[in-house]
Amino acid sequence: MFSRRSPSNGAGSPEVTGFYEADTGSIQYVVADPATRKAALIDVVLNFDPASAKTGTESAREVLDFVKAEGLEVEWVLDTHPHADHLMASSWLAERTGAPNAIGEKVVEIAHLWADLYNMPGVFDPEKDFSRLFADGDRFRIGELEVRVMLSPGHTLGSITYVVGDAAFVHDTFMHVDVGTSRADFPGGSSSVLYDSLQRILELPDATRLFIGHDYPPVGDREDPAWEATVAEHRERNPHVGGGVSREDYVKLRDERDATLGLPDRMLYALQVNLRGGRLPEKESDGHRYFKVPANRF
């Protein structure tokens, strides 16, 4: 698995290591406090083969192997939103590290939305399956580093950003600075709301390192995945919002682009796992687990 480290810039600045999961183009993060060697894991993937509906823990195990090799202690297992393109390893990691797992509080609203789409009333209970549900403005710590939670909806109605010193984990808002921004057409999404979230992120200090959720190389002359750029770089040259693009122009661009995109091939599997905190559906009478996939709803 391709990985890259972004070193700490001094007191109050985290060391960030990203791990690229090629099947879904996802970046998984280990965020460490250099002073205490405490760490958080963000958006780690549970591997999944949509052809066979088989799950695996290879990516999550590689992240934990890194944690062990670096002498880190995991204090938090974090997700930014209930992902549509990959299954989350939240529950599996929480069980193995003993750390609490957390996500934004609006996952409760997302769960109600998808319970209706799956016709599975009462199945999802995020308040049970996550240790903590964060609200906009909440604060907590990774070692001595303070983390601030920012509500960043648009891709989903409950996406959140984690701001840790001079680093911000902005999930499916921005893509890399040479690509643009993320889609906003999933249930509960909105390009206009996403525009507001992007602008709020761009109000962070210029030198803030923005760490994104996905990359899909090759892009132009770039062959390798990339996931880090500063606020100043995005504000200046992001092709979707750089240079002060208006809301009207952004919404037109984003909606036209989204109309050409198909659903991620893992989406209808992923949501019924991720809204359970990364747990698979309960075993049925024969001892096996089954997914429920709605036909002709999308």
Buried (B, 14 or more C-beta within 10 A) or exposed (E): EEBBEBEBBEEBBBBBBBBBBEBBBBBBBBBBBBEBBBBBBBBBBBBBEBEEEEBEBEBBBBBBEBBEEBEBBBBBBBBBBBBBBBBBBBBBBBEBBEBBBBBBBBBBBBBEBBBEBBEBEEBBEBEEBBBBBBEBEBEBBBBEBEBBBBBBBBBBBBBBBBBBBBBBBBBBBBBBBBBBBBBBBBBBBBBBBBBBBBBBBBEBEEEBBBBBBBBEBEBEEEEEBBBBBBBBBBBEEBBBBBEEBEEEEBBEBBBEBBEEEEEBBBBBBBBBBBBBBBBBBEEEEEEEBEEEEEEEEE
